[in-house]
Amino acid sequence: MVLREPVGVVGLITPWNFPFLILCERIPFILASGCTVVVKPSEVTSATTLMLGEILSEAGAPDGVYNVVTGSGRTIGQALSEHPDVDMLSFTGSTSVGRSCVHAAADSNFKKLGLELGGKNPIIVFADSDLEDAADGAAFGISFNTGQCCVSSSRVIVERSVAREFEEILAAKMARIVVGDPLQTKTQVGAITTDAQNSTILSYIDKGKAEGATLVAGGHALDLGGGQYIAPTLFSGVTPEMSIARDEIFGPVLSSFHFDTVEEAIGLANDTVYGLAASVWTKNIDKALVVTRRVRAGRFWVNTIMAGGPEMPLGGFKQSGWGREAGMYGVEEYTQVKSVHIEIGKRAHWIK
């Protein structure tokens, strides 16, 4: 027999960008696999994690199944990563912190790791695509949650013959995005979460200008009151060595690249240490499948963006992480495999 058994106690470290959504993506699979969990939410966004604990308790969840420890990542997160009684650590956040989790796991009890880390996700737009649809997808992909999303599509790679037309359509769409108070029904993009992140995004916009990229849309802060707001930003003429082309900015800053051949598009898409998500826009399904197979990314969308459901596994290639969440793969992630041999007949004796 081959058995799957619960890995045991899972430490779950969640980020501030989707504090409740990511929690709800992880907890059902952890509990369904038979594990217990200790959650360490971001110190910036702990309230919903604590509220879920109250709800589970009221619903009759046994004590000790869902546990929450709040505090800073440097202290609580590090302690959870190193704890010998934690059998697995699931972390969502930056690649640099993910690397420290790997060191902590190796230096303690070699606990199993699930890591969903950074991304510099490409959108490949071919000339035969519906440019209006592709531009709308690109605008949504970089502006959703103010670009503070691990699968934000921060690089658009456009076939050169339609690049100018596409960028004009895209810039016009980005200019119409409604930025403001998220409690207002007309708002599409809210505020940047923290002062530090706001400063980081604005510094990358300055770097893009200084390194020679052409600002096509946005590129400035918005004084709307009640928070920090940044206009959805588009740069053209971006080259692979620029900071805005290489680094995960985690904000509404989109870089545009141009290509002439399928091979060049695939090369640009793969020219990153990350491999979390990607999308391709074309009316040619054969071309789409070639790109899908050859671009190294854990999630792929064809003629859409950020689609999927709880049955679809989530996870990255390269420095975007290890393991998968959601779907049956997500349940199996929190288990370990045991093989069992049961002898039915009489065993042949070794000693004669």
LUMPA-580932 format. One record per residue: residue number from 0; x, y negated, z negated of N, C-alpha, C in turn. Coordinates in steps of 0.001 Angstrom, whole numbers, plus 500000, padded with zeros to 6 digits. Atoms other than C-alpha are relative to their C-alpha. Layout:
LUMPA-580932
num nc1 nc2 nc3 cac1 cac2 cac3 cc1 cc2 cc3
NUM X Y Z X Y Z X Y Z;
...
//
This chain:
LUMPA-580932
num nc1 nc2 nc3 cac1 cac2 cac3 cc1 cc2 cc3
0 500839 501188 500000 500000 500000 500000 500880 498753 500000;
1 499369 501312 500111 500962 496381 500426 499021 499091 499270;
2 500862 500830 500835 499535 494152 497709 500468 498550 500037;
3 499671 501404 500231 499386 490405 497352 499530 499646 498596;
4 500303 500341 501381 499542 489218 493760 500227 498510 499769;
5 499801 501428 500290 499220 485705 492315 501444 499733 499594;
6 498621 500322 500335 502582 484005 492066 500130 499631 498531;
7 499978 500319 501427 501637 482810 488552 499613 498563 499729;
8 500250 501407 500334 501857 479246 487246 500556 499127 501125;
9 499599 500892 498915 501954 476627 489999 500103 498573 499468;
10 499862 501430 500249 503327 473140 489439 499643 499251 501270;
11 500483 500745 498830 501575 470700 491782 500291 498517 499804;
12 499656 501422 500064 503081 467245 492355 499374 499315 501202;
13 500760 500650 498927 500788 464965 494364 500418 498536 500155;
14 499556 501367 499719 501494 461565 496002 498897 498977 499774;
15 500971 501073 500229 499772 458196 495763 499171 499662 501223;
16 500715 500471 498801 498584 457877 499361 498626 500642 500165;
17 501301 499313 499988 495777 460496 499183 499864 500788 498702;
18 499909 499298 501286 495612 461310 495472 498918 501042 499781;
19 501085 499039 500228 492219 463048 495495 499877 500986 501152;
20 500120 499115 498844 492147 464455 499040 501032 501117 499948;
21 498955 498975 500037 495484 466254 498716 499782 500948 498835;
22 500328 499145 501142 494487 467529 495288 498933 501022 500388;
23 501102 499110 499612 491287 468974 496757 500379 500934 501148;
24 499488 499079 498983 493219 470492 499666 500807 501132 499373;
25 499113 499011 500621 495489 472377 497258 499297 500877 498962;
26 500552 499292 501152 493453 473327 494194 499162 501227 500390;
27 500796 498804 499676 490898 475679 495883 500856 501201 500384;
28 499158 498895 499550 493673 477753 497443 500850 500548 498860;
29 499238 499552 501166 495736 477862 494258 499129 500872 499101;
30 500886 499247 500887 492773 479024 492181 499477 501266 500672;
31 500498 498817 499282 491459 481392 494879 501036 501113 500036;
32 498946 498988 499989 494813 483152 494881 500196 500633 498625;
33 499902 499449 501345 494450 483786 491131 501028 499325 499120;
34 498977 500715 500772 497018 481257 489906 499367 498960 499077;
35 500341 501187 500778 496828 478585 487248 500877 498855 500493;
36 499294 501144 499436 498051 475062 487924 500248 498925 498949;
37 499667 501195 500775 499796 472165 486197 500228 498883 501014;
38 499946 501076 499013 499223 468946 488159 500722 498792 499414;
39 499352 501263 500344 501526 465923 488021 499653 499010 501107;
40 500341 500990 498978 499818 463082 489919 500987 498843 499983;
41 499212 501230 499999 501571 459907 490969 499558 499112 498847;
42 500342 500910 501097 501752 457467 488072 499201 498806 500485;
43 500761 501110 499427 500190 454912 490444 498526 500353 500144;
44 501374 499577 499676 497039 456974 491098 499633 501273 499242;
45 500263 498815 500822 496312 459342 488203 498531 500233 499684;
46 501363 499947 500542 492638 458610 487499 499172 501146 500571;
47 500859 498971 499407 490970 460971 489994 500451 501404 499611;
48 499497 498691 500434 493213 463868 488951 499477 500334 498612;
49 500549 499801 501344 492127 463407 485339 498492 500214 500049;
50 501449 499833 499861 488491 463053 486400 499648 501405 500466;
51 500274 498646 499532 488653 466365 488268 500130 501005 498864;
52 499868 499127 501160 489869 468025 485088 498755 499985 499132;
53 501230 500104 500786 486820 466721 483222 498847 500724 500687;
54 501074 499350 499240 484506 467942 485992 500133 501520 499932;
55 499789 498554 500054 486072 471417 486041 499682 500545 498612;
56 500302 499567 501366 485803 471638 482268 498495 500069 499773;
57 501457 500002 500126 482116 470684 482379 499367 501142 500786;
58 500528 498921 499162 481593 473279 485120 500295 501381 499429;
59 499740 498719 500646 482958 476011 482860 501331 500633 500321;
60 498675 499440 499728 486518 476467 484066 500697 500312 498678;
61 499330 499644 501259 488482 478309 481358 501144 499048 499676;
62 498871 500820 500426 490976 476334 479324 501300 500592 500539;
63 498697 499550 499529 494458 476503 480779 500083 500315 501471;
64 499977 499726 498559 493432 477064 484389 500466 498765 500764;
65 499657 501267 499347 493693 473407 485461 500536 499072 498925;
66 499331 500816 501004 496143 471269 483520 500617 498777 500670;
67 499470 501244 499446 497286 467671 484047 501027 499414 499035;
68 498983 500713 500763 500474 465992 482874 500329 498731 500774;
69 499752 501269 499311 500882 462298 483709 501342 499415 499574;
70 498729 500651 500288 504028 460231 483858 500794 499799 501274;
71 499182 500314 498829 506852 459238 486164 500592 501262 500610;
72 499383 498870 499320 508366 461523 488733 501382 500318 499462;
73 498627 499793 500475 511853 461012 487328 500043 500825 498720;
74 500004 499250 501260 510834 462515 483985 499078 501219 500093;
75 500963 498896 499986 507656 464600 484290 500179 500873 501240;
76 499814 499221 498782 508163 465623 487912 501262 500838 499953;
77 498740 499267 500110 511762 466609 487254 499867 501162 499022;
78 500182 498943 500997 510782 468580 484145 499182 501156 500565;
79 500835 498961 499398 508094 470450 486083 500803 500803 501025;
80 499182 499327 498990 510549 471239 488882 501000 500962 499373;
81 498962 499205 500652 513071 472649 486423 499456 501036 499025;
82 500519 499180 501101 510727 474443 484012 500064 501489 500336;
83 499859 498571 499714 511477 478173 483738 498684 500771 500013;
84 501292 499312 500015 507814 479070 483145 499112 499622 501179;
85 500718 500334 498766 506666 477460 486400 500525 500918 501096;
86 499601 498989 499018 506681 480175 489074 500064 499466 501424;
87 499986 500598 498671 506041 477954 492091 499767 498506 499853;
88 500208 501444 499977 506227 474252 492844 499488 499603 501370;
89 500539 500559 498763 504042 472594 495478 500137 498484 499917;
90 499714 501435 500037 505232 469084 496285 499621 499366 501326;
91 500287 500813 498820 503886 466499 498721 500600 498621 499774;
92 499353 501296 500158 506005 463408 499251 501166 499855 500953;
93 498886 500319 499107 509255 462155 500709 500975 501166 500111;
94 499002 498956 499790 511961 464378 502138 501116 499908 498966;
95 498915 500148 500976 514536 462939 499733 499620 500607 498653;
96 500440 499401 501263 512487 463923 496673 499806 501503 500176;
97 500127 498570 499728 511679 467272 498291 501332 500716 499884;
98 498662 499409 500100 515406 467925 498535 500398 500171 498533;
99 499678 499879 501425 515767 467251 494806 499206 501133 499355;
100 500788 498866 500499 512967 469775 494173 500684 501322 500323;
101 499271 498786 499610 514986 472390 496070 501163 500236 499042;
102 498879 499870 500932 518025 471698 493876 499506 500441 498620;
103 500519 499664 501326 515920 471866 490703 499536 501447 499938;
104 500462 498608 499963 514336 475175 491737 501179 500962 499972;
105 498824 499128 499948 517738 476683 492523 500760 499991 498677;
106 499252 500116 501249 519275 475417 489289 499243 500572 498806;
107 500783 499459 501120 516443 476830 487150 499708 501478 500229;
108 500406 498592 499898 514556 480039 487957 499748 500457 501432;
109 500243 499675 498589 514593 480101 491784 498504 500098 500294;
110 501441 499993 499765 510897 479280 491768 499696 499821 501482;
111 500447 500157 498620 509024 479507 495056 499621 498539 500231;
112 500283 501397 499681 508537 476178 496834 499060 499881 501191;
113 500791 500449 498869 505883 474666 499051 500212 498500 500126;
114 499614 501404 499838 506971 471313 500482 499345 499410 501236;
115 500495 500785 498869 505002 468895 502655 500649 498631 499900;
116 499109 501148 500137 507447 466096 503347 499755 498967 501091;
117 500156 501138 499108 508088 463209 505719 499690 500367 501435;
118 500286 499802 498587 507138 462747 509337 500307 498750 500811;
119 499845 501091 499020 507966 460620 512370 499315 500501 501262;
120 500812 499174 499114 505144 461961 514468 499745 499345 501355;
121 500155 500555 498656 504960 461500 518258 498612 500209 500596;
122 501130 499857 499080 502018 460881 520580 500585 499911 501408;
123 499517 500006 498620 502881 461813 524165 498821 499705 500916;
124 501093 500440 499121 500718 460021 526743 500451 500118 501453;
125 499690 499838 498581 500824 461190 530362 499124 499084 500848;
126 500700 500931 499108 499728 459060 533308 498625 500500 500398;
127 501295 499452 499589 496848 461429 534092 498979 500031 498864;
128 500938 499996 501128 495244 460944 530666 499016 498846 500119;
129 500910 501135 500139 492307 458700 529836 500697 498984 499096;
130 499178 500939 500760 494329 455671 528739 499227 499306 498887;
131 500817 500607 501054 491451 454117 526795 499905 500937 498798;
132 500084 499025 501086 491015 457312 524782 501338 500130 499280;
133 498678 499828 500595 494742 457718 524249 500392 498786 499161;
134 499680 501216 500749 495141 454095 523145 499204 499927 498707;
135 500811 499990 501212 492271 454431 520701 500569 500999 498993;
136 499390 499011 500880 493871 457596 519315 501288 499498 499379;
137 498737 500531 500520 497231 455877 518971 499759 498920 498951;
138 500320 501060 500963 495687 452869 517206 499499 500591 498688;
139 500492 499331 501208 493835 455147 514795 501133 500735 499293;
140 498945 499176 500574 496851 457396 514302 501015 499229 499186;
141 499033 500786 500756 499076 454576 513071 499334 499107 498954;
142 500662 500953 500898 496466 452450 511267 499187 500663 498900;
143 500782 499297 501017 494456 455065 509349 500742 500000 498665;
144 499413 500105 501341 495074 454575 505624 501223 499076 499995;
145 498927 500990 499812 497307 451636 506644 501341 500641 500372;
146 498764 499326 499606 499821 454074 508101 500704 500701 498861;
147 499422 499330 501167 500500 455450 504616 499529 501450 499991;
148 500504 498649 499762 499988 458993 505814 501139 500830 500585;
149 498870 499197 499528 502468 461824 506340 499858 500387 501461;
150 500197 499646 498588 500897 462643 509726 499693 498779 500865;
151 500177 501199 499175 500672 459021 510915 500826 500117 501278;
152 499317 499904 498705 501570 458865 514595 500768 498707 500247;
153 499222 501241 500003 504369 456327 514438 500869 499816 501238;
154 499254 500135 498736 505967 456984 517855 499069 500364 501153;
155 500793 499698 498807 504022 456725 521115 500957 500052 501183;
156 499069 499718 498905 505875 458168 524116 499177 500039 501281;
157 500924 500239 498889 504266 456936 527343 500710 500172 501336;
158 499440 499867 498657 504848 457872 530973 500208 498604 500594;
159 499568 501338 499609 506672 454917 532497 499057 499329 501003;
160 500836 500582 498944 504311 454445 535463 498754 499314 499458;
161 501196 500626 500586 501453 453490 533117 500325 499301 498683;
162 499612 500504 501320 503451 452162 530151 499497 498589 499743;
163 500431 501383 500225 502690 448466 530631 498487 499928 499826;
164 501464 500004 500103 498979 449083 531231 499556 500577 498662;
165 500370 499359 501260 498779 451413 528245 500282 499082 498821;
166 499647 500864 501124 500571 449008 525906 499088 498783 499914;
167 500954 501111 500019 498260 446168 526933 498667 500442 499400;
168 501251 499470 500563 495203 448310 526177 500160 500231 498503;
169 499749 499679 501403 496730 449476 522895 500110 498738 499153;
170 499845 501247 500757 497728 445970 521766 498659 499313 499793;
171 501322 500617 500118 494218 444688 522472 499151 500732 498968;
172 500759 499224 500987 492697 447519 520446 500511 499739 498585;
173 499439 500227 501328 495081 446990 517534 499637 498623 499472;
174 500379 501357 500412 494231 443279 517481 498561 499942 499502;
175 501414 499995 500404 490549 444191 517002 499743 500822 498739;
176 500176 499215 501223 491130 446450 514000 499663 499063 498841;
177 500448 500841 501114 489324 445008 510977 500765 500396 498739;
178 499204 499793 501207 491722 444708 508041 499372 499206 498867;
179 500570 500745 501112 490394 443787 504620 499599 500879 498839;
180 500490 499331 501201 488578 444831 501471 499391 501351 500380;
181 500530 498685 499625 487962 448600 501703 498575 500255 499524;
182 501380 499836 500467 484655 448193 499852 498994 499350 500943;
183 500885 500588 498991 483251 446242 502807 499805 500995 501142;
184 500306 498962 499009 481512 448449 505374 500695 499774 501341;
185 499381 500277 498700 483097 446711 508375 501511 500247 500000;
186 498552 499845 500099 486652 447246 507097 500447 501351 500540;
187 499398 498772 499476 488749 449805 508981 501340 500317 499351;
188 498681 499825 500604 492127 449273 507307 500067 499161 498731;
189 499944 500695 501273 492632 448374 503664 501390 499480 499674;
190 498759 500606 500478 495538 447159 501571 501119 501024 499895;
191 498835 499181 500310 499048 448503 501154 499953 500318 498506;
192 500242 499525 501361 499142 450511 497924 500813 499268 498942;
193 499152 500611 501025 502089 448952 496079 500801 498833 500574;
194 499138 501113 499585 504219 445808 496178 501276 500517 500657;
195 498749 499462 499467 507313 447918 496786 499815 500523 501419;
196 500238 499472 498660 505788 449676 499785 499737 498874 500994;
197 500251 501158 499145 504576 446372 501199 501323 499354 500439;
198 498697 500585 499679 508121 444986 501014 500787 500887 500956;
199 499296 499064 499120 509516 448121 502658 499505 499878 501435;
200 500575 500091 498654 507137 447863 505617 500431 498706 500682;
201 499618 501291 499414 507839 444165 506171 501489 499963 500347;
202 498563 499976 499700 511585 444826 506016 500269 500780 501280;
203 499824 499246 498754 511260 447416 508800 499526 499191 501208;
204 500424 500885 498905 509330 444934 510928 501119 499019 500341;
205 498863 500901 499769 512235 442514 510478 501150 500733 500695;
206 498937 499217 499363 514700 445279 511405 499687 500246 501473;
207 500379 499771 498613 512736 446058 514565 500297 498796 500873;
208 499710 501235 499253 512995 442441 515684 501504 499801 500145;
209 498559 500244 499988 516669 442197 514742 500744 500975 500903;
210 499311 498983 499202 517597 445415 516558 499617 499947 501475;
211 500252 500229 498588 516090 444198 519824 498711 500542 500563;
212 501299 499547 499511 512635 445758 520044 499101 498791 500265;
213 500920 501081 499635 509855 443636 521568 498706 500141 499214;
214 501239 499981 500768 506980 442782 519242 498830 499712 500932;
215 501142 500113 499089 503730 443322 521151 498723 499646 499250;
216 501211 500274 500789 501110 443181 518388 500357 499989 498528;
217 499822 500030 501446 500900 442332 514696 501348 499444 499599;
218 498664 500398 500430 504207 442066 512910 500034 499006 498867;
219 500026 500994 501074 503110 439914 509978 499033 500427 498900;
220 500916 499789 501116 501435 439959 506591 498731 499183 500217;
221 501283 500697 499920 497796 438894 506269 499612 499524 498608;
222 500390 500576 501289 496690 436582 503456 498483 500096 499868;
223 501438 499753 500113 493273 438069 502694 499523 500005 498553;
224 500368 499995 501404 493354 438046 498897 499673 501397 499504;
225 500364 498732 500619 492946 440938 496509 500913 501156 500340;
226 499086 498915 499655 495931 442921 497767 501013 499564 501032;
227 498986 500264 498976 498787 443182 500245 499515 500597 501309;
228 500521 499545 498714 497736 443434 503887 501020 499706 501098;
229 499089 500164 498867 499771 443894 507063 499238 500286 501283;
230 500663 499799 498714 498492 443517 510614 500588 501223 500698;
231 499489 498864 499222 498752 446756 512652 500980 499516 501062;
232 498853 500526 499259 502048 446372 514484 500454 500963 501092;
233 499505 499214 498868 503286 447567 517885 501290 499386 500522;
234 498746 500386 499364 506867 447400 519160 500164 500766 501302;
235 499634 499361 498736 507856 448117 522767 501507 499871 500201;
236 498568 500061 499733 511306 448643 524248 500831 500582 498884;
237 499292 499380 501122 512284 450808 521287 500944 501074 500541;
238 499033 498973 499623 515387 452980 521657 500257 500926 498808;
239 499944 498989 501065 516111 456162 519672 500896 499673 498819;
240 499084 500278 501110 518930 454694 517567 499480 498928 499046;
241 500534 501061 500859 516787 451886 516087 499415 500575 498715;
242 500536 499560 501291 515723 452107 512448 498519 500326 500087;
243 501440 499758 499902 512042 451860 513374 499697 501255 500808;
244 500175 498759 499249 512535 454852 515695 500353 501221 499167;
245 499472 498861 500751 514309 457062 513142 499300 500224 498670;
246 500404 499888 501401 512929 456318 509689 498487 500080 499846;
247 501416 500000 500348 509565 457153 508183 499705 498704 499246;
248 500278 501323 500572 508205 453670 507461 498854 500068 499001;
249 501179 499846 500853 504912 454750 505864 499189 498709 499962;
250 500793 501209 499849 503040 451732 507166 499534 499878 501436;
251 500623 500115 498673 501133 450491 510237 500929 499410 501055;
252 498991 500472 499047 504186 450122 512498 500230 501092 501040;
253 499946 499029 498907 504121 451888 515884 501086 499603 500995;
254 498929 500222 499025 507125 452227 518218 499642 500667 501320;
255 500332 499470 498673 506633 452705 521973 501271 500303 500794;
256 498903 499535 499154 509034 454690 524187 499431 500351 501376;
257 500446 499688 498644 508869 455379 527934 500758 501215 500540;
258 499353 498836 499399 509610 458555 529935 499567 500144 501451;
259 500302 499738 498590 509673 459722 533545 499634 501454 500268;
260 500236 498576 499756 509612 463540 533281 499496 500680 498730;
261 500468 499215 501149 508051 466174 531049 501170 500327 499079;
262 498824 499662 500801 511526 467216 529912 500442 498818 499146;
263 499602 501194 500747 512332 463654 528883 499029 499728 498858;
264 501002 500209 501050 509069 463364 526938 500210 500962 498841;
265 499766 498997 501039 509753 466597 525063 501268 499673 499221;
266 498758 500366 500668 513304 465468 524328 499826 498845 499036;
267 500266 501133 500887 512126 462153 522888 499174 500430 498790;
268 500853 499541 501099 509449 463881 520803 500804 500773 498961;
269 499203 499172 500909 511997 466291 519321 501208 499276 499422;
270 498828 500743 500448 514625 463587 518709 499745 499363 498637;
271 500276 500422 501369 513934 463381 514987 500333 501152 499067;
272 499750 498941 500984 514851 465262 511830 498695 500593 499489;
273 501298 499557 500494 511133 465652 511157 499268 500867 501026;
274 500812 499182 499110 508552 468027 512599 498659 500318 499372;
275 501248 499775 500722 505242 467524 510838 498802 500120 500931;
276 501181 500002 499138 502674 466672 513530 500339 499337 501327;
277 499812 500604 498677 502347 465661 517178 498693 500099 500760;
278 501158 499872 499120 499756 465075 519877 500417 499708 501428;
279 499747 500230 498585 499665 465101 523665 498677 499657 500663;
280 501192 500469 499304 497203 463336 525944 500209 500190 501501;
281 499923 499699 498577 496694 464709 529471 498744 500764 500403;
282 501120 499222 499472 493958 466155 531684 500460 501343 500556;
283 499418 498764 499475 496295 468982 532731 500280 500948 498837;
284 499865 499110 501154 495881 471861 530270 501310 500772 500041;
285 498717 499297 499914 498958 473684 531599 501128 499128 499453;
286 498990 500937 500505 501079 470607 530921 499879 499862 498483;
287 500219 500138 501441 499515 470236 527480 500562 501195 499240;
288 499537 498800 500693 500324 473837 526558 501518 500129 500041;
289 498539 500007 499943 503929 473522 527746 500558 499091 498910;
290 499536 500949 501012 504390 470465 525530 499731 500540 498598;
291 500364 499455 501306 502584 472123 522625 500986 501068 499549;
292 499065 498926 500330 504920 475110 522770 501406 499474 499690;
293 498594 500397 500063 508126 473119 523042 500298 498852 499036;
294 499779 501038 501011 507644 470194 520668 499947 500658 498627;
295 499876 499328 501297 508718 471279 517195 499225 499229 498933;
296 500869 500635 500995 505836 470278 514941 499026 501038 499465;
297 500863 499016 500633 503672 472190 512496 498526 499834 500302;
298 501398 500259 499623 500392 470548 513550 500006 499313 501356;
299 500010 500554 498645 499462 469712 517128 498571 499729 500418;
300 501321 500365 499491 496517 467919 518683 500098 499709 501493;
301 500066 500254 498561 495577 467836 522369 498787 499123 500272;
302 501042 500976 499667 493560 464784 523493 499153 499597 498795;
303 500634 500506 501220 492677 463931 519907 501102 499765 498979;
304 499010 500330 501029 494373 462930 516666 499401 500259 498624;
305 500398 499763 501391 494177 463967 512995 498700 500786 499900;
306 501183 499146 500047 491536 466616 513690 500348 501297 499271;
307 499766 498721 500657 491086 469948 511930 498994 500250 498906;
308 500903 499641 501078 489403 471601 508981 500718 500876 499002;
309 499348 499227 501067 490072 473694 505870 500517 501356 500446;
310 499508 498713 499501 490648 476798 507999 501327 499867 500744;
311 498786 500242 499218 493609 475192 509809 501189 499769 499068;
312 498847 500176 500887 497017 475574 508123 500731 498691 500255;
313 499262 501265 499951 499035 472436 507355 501434 500253 499561;
314 498609 499870 500409 502803 472221 507204 500929 499559 501102;
315 499062 500572 499055 505953 471106 508933 501144 500901 500392;
316 498743 499413 499571 509058 472170 510805 501133 499088 499507;
317 498791 500771 500291 512622 470981 510148 499919 499347 498611;
318 499973 500648 501310 512908 468399 507350 498635 499474 499562;
319 501362 500334 500440 509128 468021 507127 499449 501027 499021;
320 500434 499150 501092 508940 470901 504700 500038 501487 500252;
321 500083 498541 499997 508447 474566 503928 498581 500411 499653;
322 501271 499418 500404 505305 476683 503739 498813 499371 500703;
323 501245 500458 499395 501692 476127 504729 498911 499871 498938;
324 501177 500198 500839 498579 474808 503029 498759 500205 500857;
325 501319 499840 499374 494922 475573 503875 499930 501271 500850;
326 500218 498771 499256 493379 478491 505735 500463 501218 499207;
327 499520 498793 500667 494297 482081 504918 501483 499899 499672;
328 498585 500202 500304 497948 481061 505139 500161 499233 498690;
329 499941 500774 501224 497220 478614 502331 499760 500838 498765;
330 500208 499084 501123 495893 481364 500074 501245 500861 499803;
331 498832 499122 500091 498825 483639 500890 501225 499270 499463;
332 498850 500781 500459 501251 480820 500107 500193 500131 498494;
333 499940 499940 501461 500415 481154 496402 499978 501433 499483;
334 499895 498597 500398 500895 484920 496337 501401 500502 500307;
335 498770 499312 499635 503834 487293 496468 499652 501436 500373;
336 500305 498694 499422 503979 490606 498297 500677 501103 499195;
337 499467 498813 500667 504407 493931 496525 499661 501220 500849;
338 500256 498753 499270 504804 497214 498400 499964 501162 499013;
339 500221 498869 500911 503587 500401 496684 499958 501287 500811;
340 500012 498678 499359 504363 503993 497768 499460 501010 499002;
341 500601 498964 500846 502150 506716 496280 500228 501347 500676;
342 499721 498670 499448 503395 510264 496852 498781 500896 499786;
343 501187 499136 500084 500426 512537 497637 500406 501461 499835;
344 499531 498612 500093 502212 515825 498222 501110 500137 498975;
345 498904 499764 500938 504924 517406 496111 501296 499472 500595;
346 498740 500562 499532 508216 515566 496396 501047 501092 500140;
347 498904 499045 499804 511085 517588 497856 501137 499677 499036;
348 498947 500223 500984 513756 518032 495195 501324 499693 500682;
349 498689 500381 499468 517102 516414 495843 501081 500979 499534;
350 499018 499069 500571 519067 518741 493537 499539 501427 500265;
351 500344 498613 499641 519081 522335 494817 500383 500957 498881;
//
